[in-house]
Amino acid sequence: MTNPYLAPRLPDQLPADPMPWIQAWLDAATEGGVTRNPNSMALVTADEHARPFGRMVLCKGYKADPGYVVFYTNYNSPKARQIQKNPNVALLFHWDALGRQVRIEGQAIRSPAEESDAYFASRDWGSQLGAWGSDQSEPLESRAALIAQLSRRALRLGVDVAKHLGSVATASRPVVPRPSHWGGFRVWASRVELWIEGEDRIHDRASWQRSLVRNDNDTFTVGAWSGTRLQP
């Protein structure tokens, strides 16, 4: 049976909700191994002077309902500080091998602490130590200085890097807690665009918009999606 989400173009009657389509495309890219990191996405933020900054991050969570994307980062990083001042962000997925692209615009808020704790606990041990050892985007004298810094901070956690990394069974490794300066962001979508590559550059495009009203518990009350086709 043909997957309707992977048809060569969007249906004549646009779907009421675009979010399941994004999930289906992300699943297809992951299952097909079309790139080494099929969950990679461009994240664009803006500083207080409205200057845009872009970088690649990894989508580590996706909820079609109520409609948000999750990524993780250092909360002291430039992107996190920019989000703190201006939560309006944009995301872009592009899967060239599938001829598909997704644009998402919305508002980013910190993930619940328990969600960040659970994801951090699932990370490999070296990545957990790396979250403690790196002051993301700060100037660095040399690679050796970074390794020395990581080793010093690991010792404060009771971890002798030279002794433990790669030489001790996982079960005997000390537990590394999540640092308070590291965690997730949820990007709640207010606008979505789906793009399917077409012959002669007659691509298939459509966009959807909805309202977001911030609640006191760091969630949003969302409105219904309204979709429209776009010229290529």
VENGIPE-V714292 format. One record per helix or strand of 3 or more residues. SS is the DSSP state (2 for helix, 1 for strand). FROM is the first residue (numbers start at 1). TO is the last residue. If there is no record, write none. Layout:
ss=SS from=FROM to=TO
ss=SS from=FROM to=TO
//
This chain:
ss=2 from=4 to=6
ss=2 from=19 to=32
ss=1 from=40 to=46
ss=1 from=52 to=58
ss=1 from=61 to=63
ss=1 from=68 to=74
ss=2 from=78 to=85
ss=1 from=88 to=95
ss=2 from=96 to=98
ss=1 from=100 to=110
ss=2 from=113 to=122
ss=2 from=125 to=133
ss=2 from=143 to=156
ss=2 from=161 to=164
ss=2 from=170 to=172
ss=1 from=182 to=196
ss=2 from=199 to=201
ss=1 from=204 to=209
ss=1 from=212 to=214
ss=1 from=220 to=222
ss=1 from=226 to=230
//
